[in-house]
Amino acid sequence: MYIQLNSQVICYEKTGEGAPVILIHGNTEDHHIFDRLIEDMERDHTVYAMDSRGHGESATPKEFHYADMAEDVINLIKALEIEKPYIVGYSDGGIIALLVAIKASNLLSGIVCCGANLSPSGIHHRDIRDIKKEYKRTNDPRIKMMLEEPNISPADLRRISVPAMIFAGEKDMIKEKETKTIASNIPEASMQILPGDNHFSYICNTNRLYSYIKGFLR
């Protein structure tokens, strides 16, 4: 399905029935990374799996900024009159979940934030080098965004007034101290570092995450 949100066309899929959940994927991906997760989640929830602007089948903007992507989510909630959804965001989607909760906690029931960073310095140096190489190879503005944004402060996080679950893999591209900073500054947050997992392994094309968050999404 497609929806016009101000000047931005967003593609999303709606499945299932129950307490609403919005899924937000990572950089250069689309909502299909959640297909296995959705198979389980849609039994208990109305699931909105959206393609971020410039990803999947959503329209491509002139510029890419996390704040604009967060505004798209807020506009989607309002336009579809989604009542107090949870947001489950992975990587870039985790950043977007944080920004939505910072700006509009009143619209949400809670957030699940997986593999997110507050700034580019929260990514391990080895992975920043790889991202720079990928940008040099592709000149993709979505990848450039990862090298310049976000810029979220601990004070911003303290404005989040809904419960949060914060996840990262033990071998994540996100520094563990970054994940701890996120969790420690959100008033109602819990944190799990998943042993043996990397940035992708517990999210992409697997239903594993649902076992961790099912009780939270009540």
Rosetta blueprint (number, residue, H / E / L):
1 M L
2 Y E
3 I E
4 Q E
5 L E
6 N L
7 S L
8 Q E
9 V E
10 I E
11 C E
12 Y E
13 E E
14 K E
15 T E
16 G E
17 E L
18 G L
19 A L
20 P L
21 V E
22 I E
23 L E
24 I E
25 H L
26 G L
27 N L
28 T L
29 E L
30 D L
31 H H
32 H H
33 I H
34 F H
35 D H
36 R H
37 L H
38 I H
39 E H
40 D H
41 M H
42 E L
43 R L
44 D L
45 H L
46 T E
47 V E
48 Y E
49 A E
50 M E
51 D L
52 S L
53 R L
54 G L
55 H L
56 G L
57 E L
58 S L
59 A L
60 T L
61 P L
62 K L
63 E L
64 F L
65 H L
66 Y H
67 A H
68 D H
69 M H
70 A H
71 E H
72 D H
73 V H
74 I H
75 N H
76 L H
77 I H
78 K H
79 A H
80 L L
81 E L
82 I L
83 E L
84 K L
85 P L
86 Y E
87 I E
88 V E
89 G E
90 Y E
91 S L
92 D H
93 G H
94 G H
95 I H
96 I H
97 A H
98 L H
99 L H
100 V H
101 A H
102 I H
103 K H
104 A H
105 S H
106 N H
107 L H
108 L L
109 S L
110 G E
111 I E
112 V E
113 C E
114 C E
115 G L
116 A L
117 N L
118 L L
119 S L
120 P H
121 S H
122 G H
123 I E
124 H L
125 H H
126 R H
127 D H
128 I H
129 R H
130 D H
131 I H
132 K H
133 K H
134 E H
135 Y H
136 K H
137 R H
138 T H
139 N L
140 D L
141 P H
142 R H
143 I H
144 K H
145 M H
146 M H
147 L H
148 E H
149 E L
150 P L
151 N L
152 I L
153 S L
154 P H
155 A H
156 D H
157 L H
158 R L
159 R L
160 I L
161 S L
162 V L
163 P L
164 A E
165 M E
166 I E
167 F E
168 A E
169 G E
170 E E
171 K E
172 D L
173 M L
174 I E
175 K L
176 E H
177 K H
178 E H
179 T H
180 K H
181 T H
182 I H
183 A H
184 S H
185 N H
186 I L
187 P L
188 E L
189 A E
190 S E
191 M E
192 Q E
193 I E
194 L E
195 P E
196 G E
197 D E
198 N E
199 H L
200 F L
201 S L
202 Y L
203 I L
204 C L
205 N L
206 T L
207 N L
208 R H
209 L H
210 Y H
211 S H
212 Y H
213 I H
214 K L
215 G L
216 F L
217 L L
218 R L
